[in-house]
Amino acid sequence: MKYISSPQNSLIKELRQLKQKKYRDRAGLFVIEGEKLVEEARKESNGLIKEIIVSESYNRENDTEISQWNDKYSISLIPDRLFNEIADTESPQGIIAMVEKRATKPEDMLHAGSNTILILDALQDPGNLGTIIRTADAGGVSGIILGPGCVDLYNPKVLRSTMGSVFHVPVCNSDNITMTIDYLKQKGFTIYASHLKGTHNLFEIDFPSNTAIIIGNEANGIGQEAEAKADILLKIPMPGKAESLNASVAAALMIFEVARKNFIR
């Protein structure tokens, strides 16, 4: 375990820089904060943790457990004051990890048997993306593809909102949503899109074993390219007076409707 006290230390500088997307992209690294996220990273990241940083008070309270990590991880100990300066949350728990990004492609998400893929089209709210990833994890989704215009997967708020599910569900970026949809169609997927003007009722669909679902932008829905490529436009029945649903709620309904149909099939 290394002790760092200077704000000018290279590791501290790097942690500050990684709050910005351009540095995360350049370094191929991201930062997670809090016990839950670090615990899930330790279980699921397959050696991708580059550094664990703990505050002095956290180390005192968890010294027995942390001492067992020394053979597996590089660990840095820093003063509480310095930890609070670099932490992203208002009430930090005293533990941060620097993690290497995983290179994931759509083909990595496909398995023998049934597959459910989510395609997110210009989804911009970090909380929505994090919640969708967590919901997809619970619903057994095979993978998530982020189309152009989506919020960065490694945005700190996205990561916190996933509650660790970011380490369970493969997620990749697509620079061309049309080509991505074409690829999935070639692999036998039927493409469904959530749309307010959809002509098919979500609850009446018998989803095939390979299903892809497009969820659109919070304000504007799915783009014209994605809409044109979809095989079926789905609507979620809303008997009340509200005209639309939050993107993460719409995604949850669709994920679990597919899961329900697969469960009873």
N, C-alpha and C positions, 0 to 999 in steps of 0.2 A: 504494500500500500504506500502510495506517495502522498506527501503532505504539500499542499499548495496554499500559499497565503497572499501572493501578489496578484492584483487585478491585471497586471501586464504579462502574466504567464501565457505562453502560447496556447495552452489548452483552454484557458478562460476566454481568450480572444476568439478562439475557434467556436466555442459555445455561443458567444454573442453573435458571431457572423451567421451561424446556422439558423438564426431566427428569420433570416431572409431567404426567400426561395432561390434566388440566383446563386447563393453560396451552397445551398443544399444540392442544387443541380450540379454545380461544378465539382463538389467534393464527393457526391454519391453517398451522403450521410444525412441523417436526421436525428433530432433529439426528442426523447420521450421523458415525461416527468410524472412522478408519483409511484407509489408502491404497486398498484394494480398493473399499470402498463409495464413496469420493469419486470414484474413477476411473469407476465405473459411472454415478454420478450425472452426471458431466460428459459422458458419452457419450449418456445416455438421458433425462435429465430435461427436455430441451427448454426451457432457460432458467429453470427453477424454482429454481436455486441462488441464494439471497439473499446469502449471505456464506460465504467460506472463511476459516478461522482456522488459522494455522500457528504452531508454536513457533519460537523463535529457532534452536535446533539443527536442526530440520527444514529451515528456510529456508536455513541455511548449506550443508546437504548437497544441497539441490535448487534452489538459487537460479536456475540457468539456466532450468529448466522453469517455475518459479513466475513468473519475470519475464515469460514469454510469456502468462500468464493475466491480466495486469493490465488489458488492454483489454476482456476479456470478463467478469471477475468483480470484485466488491468483495472485497478481501483485507485481513485484519487480522493483524498480527504481534504475538505476546505472549511474555513471558518463559517459559522452561521451567517455572519454579516455579508460575506462574499457570496454565499449560496443564495441569499435572498435577493441580491442584486442581479444575478443571472437567471433566476427562476422566472418562469412565464406566468405563474399563478400568484394570486394575492396571498394565499396561505399555503406556501409550499410544504410538502411532507418531508423534505430533506434528502431525496434521492432522485437522480437524473441518470439517464444512460444515453450514450452516443451510439447509434446503430447504423450499420451499412444497409443501403437500399437493396432490395431483392429485384433482380431482373426477371420480370414475368411477361409472358406473351400469351395471346389468346389460346394457342394450342396447348399451353400448360394447364389450362382449366378443364380440358375435355377428358372425360373418363368413360370407361365401358359402362353401358347401361344408361340411365337417365341423367340429363344435365340441365340445369337452369342457369342461364347467364343474364345478368343485368347489364344494360347499356345505358349510361347516364349522358344525356345530351345537354351540355352547357349548364350543368347544375352548379350554382355559385355559392350557396350558403354553407359554410364549414360545418355548422351543427347538423344540417340536413344530411350532408355526406357521411359524417360520422355515425349518425343514427341509422342510415341506410345500411352501412357496412355491418353494424352490430345486429340489425334485423336480418340481414342476409345470412349472417353466421348462424343465427338461431333457426332460420328457415331452411338451412341446408343448401344454400345457393352455391353453385360450383365456382363462380368467379364474377368479377365486376370489371367492366370496361369503361374507362372515363374518356368521353369524347372531347373534342376541342371546346375550349371555353369553360371547362370544369375547374372548380377550386382545386388547389394543390392538395394531393393526398397527404402530404407531410406537414400541412399547416397545423400548428400546435392545437388549435381548437378541434380540428377534425380528429386528430389522434386521441385527444381526451374523450371525445364523444363516442369513439368506438369501444371504449372500455376494454381494450385489449384485443378486440375481434380483428383488428388490422393485421394481426399475426396469424389469424386462422383462415382468412378468406383471400385467395389470390386476387390482386387488383393490378390492372395495367392501364397504360394510357394509349389512346389511339389518335393519330394525327388526322385520320381520314375516316369518318364514321361510315361513309358509303362503302368503302373497301372492306371495313370490318364486318359490316352486315353481309356483304357479298360472300366473304369468307365463311361466315357462320351458315349461310344458306347452302354453300357447297358441302358443308359438313352435315347437312340434313336438319338444320334448325328451322323452326317456324318462328317468324319474327312478329311479336305483338307490340303494340304501342298504346300507352295510356293517353287518351285524347277525349276532350270534353264533347267533341262531335262524333265520337265513336259510334258505330252502328251495331256493335256486338256487345251484349251484356257480359261483364266479367264472370258472373256466377253461372252462366250457361255454357261456358267453353269447356270442352274436354281437351285439356292440354296434352300435347304429344310428349314423348319421352325426352326430346331435345327442344327446349323452349327458351327463347330469348325475349326479354321484356325491355322496352325502351321507356325510360322516365325522362321527362323534359325539364326545361328551365322553370324556375319557380314562378316567374311572371309571364313568360311567353309560351310555355309548353315545349313540345318537340319542334325542331326546325323542319323546314320544308324538305330537305334532303332525306332526313330520317323518316319523315312521314311518307314520302314517296316510296321508300324502300320497304316499309312495313307490310307484312302480309295481311294483317288484321288490325284495325283500330278498335280498341276496347274502351268502353265507358264503365265507370263504377256507379251503380245505381245510388242516387241520393234522394230519398223521399222527403227530406227536410227542405228548408229554404236556402241553405248555403249552396252557392253555385260551384264551388271548387274545394279541393282538399290540399293541405300541405303536401309537398312532394314526398317527404319521408313517410307520411301516412298513406298516401296512394301506393307507394312502393311496398309498404308493409302488407296492405290488403292483397296486392297482387302476388307477392311472394308466398303468402300463406294460403292463398287460394290454390296456387300451383301445388304447394306442399300437401294440401288437403286432398286434392285430386290424386296425387301420386300415392298418398297413404292408403286411400280406399281402393285403388286400382287393383 
